[in-house]
Amino acid sequence: MFVRIGGIDQWITIKGDDRNNPVVLFLHGGPGDALSPFADAMYAGWEKDFTLVQWDQRGAGRTYGKSGPSIEPTMTVDRMADDGIEVAQFLAKHLSKKKIIIYGGSWGSILGTYMAHARPDLFYAYVGDAQMVNTRKNESASYARVLEMARAAGDQQAITALTAIGPPPWDSLKKWPVFAKTRRVYQSKIMTAPPAPEKLNPAYASPEERAQYEAADDFSFEHFWGLKMSGPMEQVDLPALGTDFAIPIFILQGQEDLTALPELAKAYFDSIKAPRKQFYLVPGTGHEPSATELDMTLKVLVEQVRPLALDR
């Protein structure tokens, strides 16, 4: 359904076997990379224990299809975190819940952290994967790691491409794809865990829907990084929000993640205070979810988080 959130219509789906189950709100990555078209395959079976909510964020998926690019001036990190809070409030009322669980990956981990700080009264716990910390520090560490791998492999083409653009911060969005292409190559070389299932839901399979999805992805990417690499994404610094949390925090991080390096996520995790916290390193997994990571995430949700979230 479309729900009025932050002054615009935003798309959400709700799926589950039992309305008495705890609610998990998924905060997708990107920005602009809606999970809705792939969620049924990725999270198959989870609806037995949880009510699953997919949300196409401002500038993503069907929400972008409804509003178009006119909402670009409103696309700040703060506004989108506020959107997430409004979605959570809607779900609590619509599904008769005291609180819900938030689960964010990559860009979604930024929104989830903002939301957990702003309204802990709405959430039983925050679960993050591919946890981002500080965009520029993430980029610098990622660039250094990929260049190191290219040199170790004697990959002169990659070395030349990377040294030509130099280390971040960059001053042009045109430099980003040069780095991203090389990082993807080396990310694929070191992943050993089986990939997550990515079967497309037929409801999202029309050419028009796919074109809309791609347009939203491109639109959000250009906006959040900016043509001169000075957009909202480049200003993200989660430790600056504070490191005290009033809700339990669970973070799962791919051991081979070349985008959100696990050592940065672990240092951030070690710095935070929370009623309860746990860090899980997922072997063989890069930045994108693996089947191994999904299995581990479900185990954490069922065994660690679900008992916290049973309304009484």
Rosetta silent file (secondary structure, phi, psi, omega in degrees, C-alpha in Angstrom):
SEQUENCE: MFVRIGGIDQWITIKGDDRNNPVVLFLHGGPGDALSPFADAMYAGWEKDFTLVQWDQRGAGRTYGKSGPSIEPTMTVDRMADDGIEVAQFLAKHLSKKKIIIYGGSWGSILGTYMAHARPDLFYAYVGDAQMVNTRKNESASYARVLEMARAAGDQQAITALTAIGPPPWDSLKKWPVFAKTRRVYQSKIMTAPPAPEKLNPAYASPEERAQYEAADDFSFEHFWGLKMSGPMEQVDLPALGTDFAIPIFILQGQEDLTALPELAKAYFDSIKAPRKQFYLVPGTGHEPSATELDMTLKVLVEQVRPLALDR
SCORE:     score description
SCORE:     0.000 S_00000001
   1 L     0.000  157.269  168.576    0.000    0.000    0.000 S_00000001
   2 E   -90.862  134.747  178.151    0.959    3.661   -0.288 S_00000001
   3 E  -124.289  139.624 -179.873    1.073    5.457    3.066 S_00000001
   4 E   -74.908  110.065 -176.949    1.350    9.211    3.530 S_00000001
   5 E  -131.464  125.791  177.182    4.783    9.691    5.096 S_00000001
   6 L    58.741   30.710  176.198    6.645   12.980    5.339 S_00000001
   7 L    86.740   -1.093  177.596    4.145   14.702    3.086 S_00000001
   8 E  -133.489  162.266  176.779    4.378   12.206    0.181 S_00000001
   9 E   -80.135  125.644 -178.671    2.961    8.764   -0.622 S_00000001
  10 E  -125.018  142.220 -171.687    5.494    6.033    0.201 S_00000001
  11 E   -88.479  129.796  172.100    5.265    2.337   -0.658 S_00000001
  12 E  -134.839  153.222  170.665    5.328   -0.388    1.996 S_00000001
  13 E  -125.292  145.772 -179.868    4.502   -4.090    2.017 S_00000001
  14 E  -126.232  125.999 -176.929    3.567   -6.117    5.093 S_00000001
  15 E  -140.884  132.579  177.595    3.924   -9.896    5.129 S_00000001
  16 L  -175.982  164.729 -179.477    3.618  -12.439    7.929 S_00000001
  17 L   -90.675  -24.565 -171.323    1.915  -15.567    9.198 S_00000001
  18 L  -148.514  120.993 -178.557    0.686  -14.242   12.556 S_00000001
  19 L   -65.610  -14.648  177.440   -0.152  -10.679   13.564 S_00000001
  20 L   -78.255  -13.930 -179.982    0.988  -11.498   17.102 S_00000001
  21 L   -68.949  155.074  173.666    4.592  -11.865   15.880 S_00000001
  22 L   -62.800  152.383 -177.791    7.093   -9.019   16.328 S_00000001
  23 E  -100.315  131.672  174.232    7.408   -6.559   13.438 S_00000001
  24 E  -113.893  121.070  174.602   10.696   -6.030   11.582 S_00000001
  25 E   -97.105  118.659  179.863   11.056   -2.881    9.476 S_00000001
  26 E   -87.025  130.515  177.160   13.753   -3.314    6.802 S_00000001
  27 E  -109.621  104.069 -171.191   15.794   -0.226    5.929 S_00000001
  28 L   -74.031  166.884 -178.336   17.239   -0.889    2.491 S_00000001
  29 L   -89.801 -160.198  179.164   20.596    0.222    1.163 S_00000001
  30 L   127.285  -98.728   -4.874   21.639    2.286   -1.794 S_00000001
  31 L   -59.744  153.461  175.856   20.508    4.966   -1.195 S_00000001
  32 L    94.142    3.589 -173.809   17.691    4.253   -3.612 S_00000001
  33 L  -102.207   75.853 -174.513   18.142    0.480   -3.837 S_00000001
  34 L   -58.331  139.049  179.811   14.690   -0.776   -2.793 S_00000001
  35 L   -87.504  -18.608 -171.572   14.547   -4.345   -1.457 S_00000001
  36 L   -48.302  -42.320 -177.286   10.858   -4.929   -2.212 S_00000001
  37 L   -66.058  -18.869 -174.462   11.392   -6.675   -5.592 S_00000001
  38 L  -117.828   -3.017 -170.127   13.698   -9.299   -4.047 S_00000001
  39 H   -63.207  -37.923 -177.083   12.459   -9.582   -0.468 S_00000001
  40 H   -60.792  -38.399  179.308   10.279  -12.674   -0.912 S_00000001
  41 H   -75.759  -43.286 -175.871   13.258  -14.729   -2.071 S_00000001
  42 H   -66.570  -38.949 -172.712   15.790  -13.285    0.361 S_00000001
  43 L  -113.285   26.674  179.101   13.670  -13.600    3.478 S_00000001
  44 L   -57.778  129.990  179.232   11.619  -16.685    2.632 S_00000001
  45 L    94.280  -18.934 -178.947   10.512  -18.436    5.812 S_00000001
  46 H   -68.718  -24.838 -175.928   11.145  -15.480    8.106 S_00000001
  47 H   -68.237   -9.339  175.714    7.436  -14.637    8.152 S_00000001
  48 H   -67.462  -34.454 -175.636    6.867  -17.647   10.435 S_00000001
  49 L  -108.689  -15.956 -175.221    8.474  -15.772   13.333 S_00000001
  50 L  -141.586  153.284  166.076    8.137  -12.121   12.270 S_00000001
  51 E   -89.684  120.221 -172.138    5.906   -9.705   10.425 S_00000001
  52 E   -99.931  129.235 -179.078    8.180   -8.372    7.659 S_00000001
  53 E  -121.347  118.857  172.197    7.858   -4.813    6.380 S_00000001
  54 E   -99.784  140.104 -177.522    9.580   -3.571    3.230 S_00000001
  55 E  -133.817  119.786  173.677    9.631    0.180    2.646 S_00000001
  56 E   -81.845  107.399 -173.227   10.620    1.906   -0.588 S_00000001
  57 L   -67.177  166.116  173.725   12.285    5.002    0.819 S_00000001
  58 L   -48.651  122.167 -179.569   11.963    8.556   -0.494 S_00000001
  59 L    87.161    8.759 -177.674   13.627    8.475   -3.921 S_00000001
  60 L  -130.201  149.764  169.845   13.480    4.668   -4.263 S_00000001
  61 H    49.842 -134.550 -177.460   11.324    2.074   -6.016 S_00000001
  62 H   -70.979  -23.638  175.224    7.599    2.693   -6.200 S_00000001
  63 H   -65.046  -43.095  175.699    7.864    5.710   -3.920 S_00000001
  64 H   -64.690  -40.073  178.536   10.059    7.368   -6.543 S_00000001
  65 H   -59.432  -32.268 -179.489    7.640    6.196   -9.235 S_00000001
  66 H   -78.690  -41.541 -173.273    4.840    8.024   -7.429 S_00000001
  67 H   -96.117  -27.941 -172.712    6.649   11.288   -6.680 S_00000001
  68 H    69.864 -170.119 -174.822    9.285   11.507   -9.401 S_00000001
  69 H   -78.720    1.755 -175.969   12.394   13.624   -8.908 S_00000001
  70 H   -63.596  -20.903 -176.285   10.503   16.655   -7.603 S_00000001
  71 H   -86.015    5.700 -175.961   11.221   15.629   -4.004 S_00000001
  72 H   -53.048  -42.033 -179.313   14.999   15.984   -4.404 S_00000001
  73 H   -60.856  -21.705 -178.589   15.250   19.133   -2.226 S_00000001
  74 H   -89.835   -2.980 -171.758   13.732   17.187    0.678 S_00000001
  75 L   -87.412   77.818  172.978   16.179   14.277    0.462 S_00000001
  76 L  -109.606  162.337  177.632   18.393   14.828    3.482 S_00000001
  77 H   -61.774  -43.545 -179.555   19.567   12.186    5.913 S_00000001
  78 H   -61.019  -44.562 -178.665   17.544   13.819    8.696 S_00000001
  79 H   -64.611  -38.554 -177.616   14.336   13.916    6.608 S_00000001
  80 H   -75.069  -30.844  171.946   14.695   10.279    5.597 S_00000001
  81 H   -66.924  -39.380  175.648   15.360    9.198    9.173 S_00000001
  82 H   -63.362  -38.820  173.979   12.226   11.120   10.147 S_00000001
  83 H   -56.024  -47.203 -179.264   10.394    9.254    7.375 S_00000001
  84 H   -59.413  -38.910  177.709   11.560    5.984    8.940 S_00000001
  85 H   -65.846  -40.560  177.961   10.244    7.095   12.322 S_00000001
  86 H   -64.803  -39.348  176.570    6.876    7.974   10.768 S_00000001
  87 H   -61.650  -44.162  179.374    6.753    4.537    9.103 S_00000001
  88 H   -61.522  -41.560  178.573    7.497    2.917   12.474 S_00000001
  89 H   -63.968  -41.677  177.376    4.735    4.938   14.139 S_00000001
  90 H   -60.437  -46.087 -177.567    2.293    3.920   11.412 S_00000001
  91 H   -64.226  -41.310  179.400    3.215    0.243   11.794 S_00000001
  92 H   -60.449  -41.510  179.414    2.875    0.302   15.569 S_00000001
  93 H   -73.075  -46.487 -175.436   -0.622    1.727   15.251 S_00000001
  94 H   -64.298  -35.357 -175.779   -1.675   -0.326   12.211 S_00000001
  95 L  -106.710    8.928  177.037   -0.460   -3.620   13.691 S_00000001
  96 L    55.768   55.748  179.881   -1.289   -2.820   17.339 S_00000001
  97 L  -119.120  147.663  174.340    2.299   -2.999   18.602 S_00000001
  98 L   -73.079  -42.598 -178.501    4.029   -1.172   21.420 S_00000001
  99 L  -148.417  171.738  175.275    7.321   -1.133   19.509 S_00000001
 100 E  -132.346  177.370  176.131    8.990   -2.687   16.473 S_00000001
 101 E  -106.450  138.967  174.079   12.445   -3.941   15.446 S_00000001
 102 E  -112.072  138.482 -177.196   14.556   -2.044   12.899 S_00000001
 103 E  -133.485  111.601 -175.032   16.983   -3.831   10.608 S_00000001
 104 E  -123.081  139.776  178.084   19.228   -1.733    8.353 S_00000001
 105 E  -121.593  133.790  177.071   21.903   -2.651    5.834 S_00000001
 106 L    57.876 -117.862  175.118   24.616   -0.377    4.377 S_00000001
 107 H   -53.635  -38.762  178.386   22.863    2.974    3.744 S_00000001
 108 H   -61.610  -26.405  177.717   19.984    1.566    5.802 S_00000001
 109 H   -70.492  -26.059  174.573   22.391    1.154    8.720 S_00000001
 110 H   -69.469  -50.892  178.411   22.870    4.932    8.685 S_00000001
 111 H   -59.330  -43.166 -178.576   19.113    5.555    8.845 S_00000001
 112 H   -61.096  -39.414  178.988   18.714    2.869   11.500 S_00000001
 113 H   -67.047  -43.826  175.644   21.362    4.450   13.707 S_00000001
 114 H   -57.483  -46.485 -176.725   19.755    7.888   13.362 S_00000001
 115 H   -65.911  -39.942  179.739   16.348    6.410   14.212 S_00000001
 116 H   -64.149  -36.559  176.445   17.643    4.461   17.214 S_00000001
 117 H   -68.782  -43.964 -170.560   19.156    7.647   18.637 S_00000001
 118 H   -74.632  -40.793 -173.437   16.114    9.814   17.960 S_00000001
 119 L  -137.882   64.807  179.869   13.245    7.574   19.119 S_00000001
 120 H   -61.723  -20.790  179.211   14.390    4.611   21.214 S_00000001
 121 H   -66.538  -16.806 -178.165   10.887    4.442   22.682 S_00000001
 122 H   -90.728  -11.001 -167.405    9.646    3.095   19.307 S_00000001
 123 E  -129.030  138.455  173.994   12.099    0.201   18.995 S_00000001
 124 E   -76.124  -36.787 -177.411   12.885   -3.041   20.773 S_00000001
 125 E  -165.531  160.491  170.895   16.300   -3.289   19.131 S_00000001
 126 E  -114.552  128.159  175.357   18.431   -2.186   16.193 S_00000001
 127 E  -116.603  122.947 -179.313   20.022   -4.838   13.980 S_00000001
 128 E  -118.865  144.636  168.558   22.597   -3.610   11.470 S_00000001
 129 E  -132.791  152.861 -172.426   24.521   -5.311    8.724 S_00000001
 130 L    50.074   50.454 -172.729   27.293   -3.845    6.549 S_00000001
 131 L   -64.595  120.713  172.485   27.340   -1.116    9.189 S_00000001
 132 L   -82.288  157.520 -177.874   28.551    2.230    7.904 S_00000001
 133 L  -129.338  -63.266  179.712   30.321    4.585   10.309 S_00000001
 134 E  -141.879  117.433 -169.884   31.817    7.653    8.605 S_00000001
 135 H   -56.975  -47.100 -175.941   31.508    7.865    4.824 S_00000001
 136 H   -69.414  -36.430  175.671   34.839    9.531    4.125 S_00000001
 137 H   -67.959  -38.493  176.041   36.738    7.255    6.495 S_00000001
 138 H   -61.179  -45.206 -179.246   35.006    4.253    4.920 S_00000001
 139 H   -63.868  -43.890 -178.552   35.956    5.462    1.441 S_00000001
 140 H   -64.626  -43.787  179.657   39.586    6.129    2.373 S_00000001
 141 H   -66.498  -38.419  179.877   40.015    2.764    4.060 S_00000001
 142 H   -65.758  -46.095  178.970   38.288    1.000    1.165 S_00000001
 143 H   -58.762  -46.985 -178.683   40.468    2.718   -1.444 S_00000001
 144 H   -62.282  -39.978 -178.888   43.645    1.849    0.454 S_00000001
 145 H   -67.624  -44.261 -178.939   42.607   -1.794    0.834 S_00000001
 146 H   -66.497  -41.444  178.233   41.690   -2.245   -2.839 S_00000001
 147 H   -63.399  -39.928  176.893   44.885   -0.558   -4.039 S_00000001
 148 H   -60.973  -41.840  179.436   46.892   -2.804   -1.714 S_00000001
 149 H   -66.971  -39.666  178.980   45.165   -5.868   -3.177 S_00000001
 150 H   -64.071  -41.484  178.831   45.802   -4.691   -6.741 S_00000001
 151 H   -66.329  -40.689  178.558   49.496   -4.189   -6.005 S_00000001
 152 H   -62.978  -31.386 -179.044   49.756   -7.591   -4.351 S_00000001
 153 L   -87.815   -4.529 -176.426   48.193   -9.131   -7.477 S_00000001
 154 L    64.238   31.995 -176.177   50.452   -7.187   -9.842 S_00000001
 155 L   -87.360   85.822 -172.892   47.327   -5.806  -11.513 S_00000001
 156 H   -64.214  -34.950  179.044   48.885   -2.897  -13.379 S_00000001
 157 H   -61.576  -45.705  179.306   45.631   -1.870  -15.070 S_00000001
 158 H   -67.871  -40.667  179.334   43.877   -1.486  -11.718 S_00000001
 159 H   -60.538  -44.911  179.730   46.894    0.221  -10.145 S_00000001
 160 H   -62.541  -44.824 -179.194   47.028    2.747  -12.984 S_00000001
 161 H   -62.987  -43.732 -176.789   43.284    3.460  -12.798 S_00000001
 162 H   -71.423  -41.119 -179.953   43.306    3.920   -9.020 S_00000001
 163 H   -70.852  -25.661  178.214   46.429    6.072   -8.855 S_00000001
 164 H   -66.209  -39.983  179.069   45.061    8.254  -11.671 S_00000001
 165 H   -83.769  -20.083 -179.354   42.019    9.267   -9.606 S_00000001
 166 L    74.035  171.247 -179.762   44.037    9.395   -6.377 S_00000001
 167 L   -73.800  154.551  175.084   42.724    8.674   -2.888 S_00000001
 168 L   -69.293  162.326    6.952   39.444   10.172   -1.634 S_00000001
 169 L   -74.661  141.611  179.583   37.972   12.623   -0.919 S_00000001
 170 L   -96.335  159.465 -177.566   37.254   13.087   -4.612 S_00000001
 171 L  -109.711    6.006 -179.657   36.027   16.258   -6.282 S_00000001
 172 L  -148.626  135.613  179.093   34.029   14.669   -9.107 S_00000001
 173 L   -64.342  -20.533  179.693   31.400   11.964   -9.255 S_00000001
 174 L   -65.624  -21.442  179.816   33.079   10.727  -12.449 S_00000001
 175 H   -78.050  -24.148 -175.155   35.917    9.318  -10.328 S_00000001
 176 H   -61.968  -49.079 -178.623   33.585    7.121   -8.308 S_00000001
 177 H   -61.427  -29.627  177.667   32.758    4.492  -10.989 S_00000001
 178 H   -60.571  -47.557  178.704   36.489    4.020  -11.684 S_00000001
 179 H   -69.296  -45.555 -175.628   37.022    2.991   -8.082 S_00000001
 180 H   -60.518  -38.592  179.881   33.729    1.105   -7.729 S_00000001
 181 H   -62.461  -45.412  179.605   34.453   -1.064  -10.775 S_00000001
 182 H   -67.262  -40.055  179.063   37.836   -2.163   -9.400 S_00000001
 183 H   -62.295  -40.795  178.448   36.424   -2.730   -5.932 S_00000001
 184 H   -59.845  -40.797  179.888   33.695   -4.991   -7.342 S_00000001
 185 H   -60.522  -48.434 -177.408   36.330   -7.106   -9.091 S_00000001
 186 H   -75.126  -29.527  174.213   38.348   -7.619   -5.927 S_00000001
 187 H   -61.737  -42.697 -178.744   35.270   -8.071   -3.767 S_00000001
 188 H   -66.880  -27.858 -178.251   34.178  -10.976   -5.962 S_00000001
 189 H   -70.617  -28.249 -171.910   37.631  -12.579   -5.694 S_00000001
 190 H  -106.763   -4.759  177.407   37.561  -12.893   -1.910 S_00000001
 191 L   -80.220  131.981  177.905   33.939  -13.867   -1.228 S_00000001
 192 L  -120.629  -17.484  178.893   33.481  -17.558   -0.480 S_00000001
 193 L   -72.923  146.363  177.974   30.027  -17.641    1.117 S_00000001
 194 L   -63.194  142.953 -178.281   27.132  -18.542   -1.215 S_00000001
 195 E   -67.636  157.489  174.324   25.252  -15.471   -2.479 S_00000001
 196 L   -69.806  147.255  176.832   21.851  -14.508   -1.163 S_00000001
 197 L   -63.826  137.937 -177.500   18.929  -15.544   -3.386 S_00000001
 198 L  -128.573   36.825  178.927   17.918  -12.713   -5.729 S_00000001
 199 L   -68.316  130.298 -177.641   14.835  -14.029   -7.497 S_00000001
 200 L   -78.412  131.101  174.709   12.694  -11.151   -8.705 S_00000001
 201 L   -65.756  126.336 -178.254    9.106  -10.999   -7.475 S_00000001
 202 H   -54.837  -26.359 -179.970    6.870  -11.174  -10.587 S_00000001
 203 H   -65.057  -17.961 -178.641    4.845   -8.224   -9.270 S_00000001
 204 H  -113.424   16.991 -167.956    7.900   -6.024   -9.927 S_00000001
 205 L   -95.745   -4.539 -178.194    9.005   -7.644  -13.184 S_00000001
 206 L   -66.401  152.953  177.302    7.380   -5.464  -15.850 S_00000001
 207 H   -56.004  -37.420 -179.716    9.751   -3.432  -18.058 S_00000001
 208 H   -65.086  -41.880 -179.621    8.182   -0.238  -16.722 S_00000001
 209 H   -66.350  -42.119 -179.914    8.771   -1.303  -13.126 S_00000001
 210 H   -65.771  -39.995  178.553   12.380   -2.281  -13.788 S_00000001
 211 H   -63.796  -40.038  178.303   13.029    1.014  -15.583 S_00000001
 212 H   -63.113  -42.952  179.954   11.529    2.886  -12.647 S_00000001
 213 H   -60.549  -46.676 -179.015   13.718    0.950  -10.201 S_00000001
 214 H   -66.414  -40.292  179.011   16.879    1.758  -12.182 S_00000001
 215 H   -62.343  -40.963  178.917   15.925    5.431  -12.561 S_00000001
 216 H   -63.927  -42.957  179.533   15.402    5.714   -8.802 S_00000001
 217 H   -59.407  -48.066 -179.659   18.770    4.075   -8.115 S_00000001
 218 H   -64.883  -43.193 -179.671   20.580    6.489  -10.449 S_00000001
 219 H   -59.932  -48.980 -177.750   18.664    9.499   -9.133 S_00000001
 220 H   -67.041  -39.372  178.872   19.410    8.743   -5.478 S_00000001
 221 H   -59.096  -49.794 -177.540   23.056    7.933   -6.194 S_00000001
 222 H   -64.542  -39.196 -178.921   23.683   11.231   -7.955 S_00000001
 223 H   -68.023  -49.217 -171.079   21.849   13.227   -5.296 S_00000001
 224 H   -73.688  -28.319  175.376   23.414   11.681   -2.212 S_00000001
 225 H   -91.570  -35.140  179.275   26.998   11.760   -3.460 S_00000001
 226 L    83.972  147.733 -177.047   26.680   14.932   -5.507 S_00000001
 227 L   -61.782  -27.264  177.845   28.337   15.818   -8.810 S_00000001
 228 L  -108.073   20.326  179.246   31.313   17.203   -6.876 S_00000001
 229 L    55.419   43.612  177.829   31.223   14.449   -4.236 S_00000001
 230 L  -131.690   23.122 -179.022   29.942   16.863   -1.605 S_00000001
 231 L   -76.415 -177.625 -176.330   26.376   15.556   -1.223 S_00000001
 232 H   -56.010  -35.748 -177.968   24.601   14.465    1.981 S_00000001
 233 H   -62.521  -34.824 -176.698   26.210   11.004    1.983 S_00000001
 234 H   -70.960  -12.306 -177.876   29.695   12.502    2.180 S_00000001
 235 H   -98.222   -1.014 -174.577   28.815   14.261    5.445 S_00000001
 236 L   -68.284  127.220  177.704   27.717   11.130    7.359 S_00000001
 237 E  -146.975   89.957 -172.858   29.561   10.658   10.655 S_00000001
 238 H   -63.810  -37.657  177.921   27.656    8.371   13.015 S_00000001
 239 H   -58.336  -26.835  179.555   29.965    8.733   16.059 S_00000001
 240 H   -67.032  -19.117  177.330   29.159   12.457   16.019 S_00000001
 241 H   -73.766  -15.793 -172.933   25.555   11.573   16.908 S_00000001
 242 L   110.845  156.013 -176.033   26.793   10.152   20.200 S_00000001
 243 L  -115.519    9.915  176.076   27.671    6.619   21.233 S_00000001
 244 E   -98.148  125.999  178.264   25.083    6.036   23.955 S_00000001
 245 L  -119.459  146.746 -179.769   22.046    3.981   22.928 S_00000001
 246 L   -99.120    1.963  179.779   18.940    3.222   24.977 S_00000001
 247 L  -127.951  159.325  176.058   18.094    0.013   23.056 S_00000001
 248 L   -62.209  144.915 -177.608   19.967   -3.239   22.354 S_00000001
 249 E  -124.635  127.511  177.105   22.316   -3.136   19.353 S_00000001
 250 E  -127.173  125.207 -178.086   23.246   -6.141   17.184 S_00000001
 251 E  -124.890  130.176  174.910   25.670   -5.755   14.275 S_00000001
 252 E  -114.862  129.196 -174.128   26.577   -8.348   11.642 S_00000001
 253 E  -132.069  130.804  176.856   29.531   -7.540    9.418 S_00000001
 254 E   -65.054  129.235 -178.192   30.946   -9.381    6.432 S_00000001
 255 L   -62.850  -26.154 -177.211   34.510  -10.441    7.155 S_00000001
 256 L  -108.359   20.042 -176.510   35.469   -9.615    3.539 S_00000001
 257 L   -68.117  119.584  178.598   33.493   -6.357    3.201 S_00000001
 258 L   -97.992    0.875  177.904   35.493   -3.882    1.090 S_00000001
 259 L  -103.427  -55.247  174.727   32.897   -1.084    1.388 S_00000001
 260 L  -107.749   86.387 -172.064   32.097   -1.022    5.106 S_00000001
 261 L   -61.016  134.080 -173.913   35.356   -2.457    6.404 S_00000001
 262 H   -60.773  -29.646 -179.701   34.763   -4.662    9.458 S_00000001
 263 H   -67.987  -31.816  176.227   37.556   -3.062   11.489 S_00000001
 264 H   -71.233  -43.037  178.111   35.830    0.328   11.259 S_00000001
 265 H   -63.016  -39.961 -178.667   32.469   -1.152   12.222 S_00000001
 266 H   -68.429  -39.727  177.721   34.054   -3.049   15.133 S_00000001
 267 H   -62.388  -40.560  177.071   35.817    0.064   16.437 S_00000001
 268 H   -65.117  -46.199  178.510   32.505    1.929   16.336 S_00000001
 269 H   -56.866  -44.063 -178.675   30.720   -0.971   18.015 S_00000001
 270 H   -63.999  -26.104 -177.202   33.355   -1.082   20.761 S_00000001
 271 H   -82.411  -17.024 -173.267   32.820    2.621   21.429 S_00000001
 272 L   -87.951  153.891  173.664   29.071    2.441   21.955 S_00000001
 273 E  -115.307  134.005 -179.255   27.173    1.862   25.161 S_00000001
 274 L  -152.677  157.320  178.355   23.859    0.014   25.051 S_00000001
 275 L   -55.333  -29.230  178.285   21.708   -2.073   27.422 S_00000001
 276 L  -159.118  140.388  177.703   22.924   -5.035   25.395 S_00000001
 277 E  -150.629  150.406  179.909   25.159   -5.312   22.355 S_00000001
 278 E  -150.872  138.963  179.294   26.690   -8.046   20.209 S_00000001
 279 E  -118.329  131.675 -178.845   28.977   -8.028   17.153 S_00000001
 280 E  -123.031  125.168  175.566   29.038  -10.897   14.659 S_00000001
 281 E   -97.356  123.669 -173.106   31.703  -11.327   11.973 S_00000001
 282 E  -100.811  114.213 -175.804   30.310  -13.305    9.027 S_00000001
 283 L   -66.774  146.408  173.972   32.949  -15.412    7.223 S_00000001
 284 L    70.014    9.119 -172.751   33.282  -15.347    3.445 S_00000001
 285 L  -111.667  136.408  176.717   30.848  -12.420    3.116 S_00000001
 286 L   -95.887 -141.802 -176.502   31.423   -9.089    1.396 S_00000001
 287 L   -78.821  -35.816  178.740   29.261   -5.978    1.394 S_00000001
 288 L   -80.680  150.118 -179.951   26.190   -7.600   -0.147 S_00000001
 289 L   -60.517  141.249  172.367   24.262  -10.134    1.954 S_00000001
 290 E  -107.585  167.200  174.963   25.268  -13.769    1.559 S_00000001
 291 H   -61.102  -35.944  177.966   23.162  -16.838    2.270 S_00000001
 292 H   -62.166  -44.271 -179.234   25.444  -17.396    5.277 S_00000001
 293 H   -67.329  -39.837  178.241   24.744  -13.912    6.586 S_00000001
 294 H   -62.266  -41.422  177.437   20.990  -14.256    6.109 S_00000001
 295 H   -61.380  -43.626 -179.186   21.017  -17.521    8.069 S_00000001
 296 H   -67.698  -37.952  179.363   23.039  -15.904   10.847 S_00000001
 297 H   -63.912  -44.351  178.437   20.795  -12.846   10.901 S_00000001
 298 H   -61.921  -40.337  178.546   17.662  -14.951   11.257 S_00000001
 299 H   -61.186  -43.338  177.800   19.308  -16.896   14.077 S_00000001
 300 H   -64.143  -44.174 -179.873   20.156  -13.645   15.884 S_00000001
 301 H   -62.266  -44.314 -177.098   16.647  -12.302   15.344 S_00000001
 302 H   -71.130  -46.162 -171.855   14.963  -15.469   16.586 S_00000001
 303 H   -86.858  -33.060 -174.260   17.240  -16.256   19.515 S_00000001
 304 H  -105.018  -39.102 -172.149   18.382  -12.820   20.686 S_00000001
 305 H   -94.232  -42.393 -175.960   15.900  -10.212   19.492 S_00000001
 306 H   -56.263  -41.166  178.379   12.517  -11.914   19.343 S_00000001
 307 H   -61.373  -24.478  178.161   12.396  -12.582   23.112 S_00000001
 308 H   -77.389  -16.834 -166.119   12.838   -8.830   23.666 S_00000001
 309 H  -113.895   15.970  179.273    9.949   -8.034   21.358 S_00000001
 310 L   -90.261  106.466  179.490    7.031  -10.116   22.556 S_00000001
 311 L   -60.437  134.555  177.234    4.341   -7.680   23.693 S_00000001
 312 L  -126.395    0.000    0.000    2.774   -8.672   26.957 S_00000001
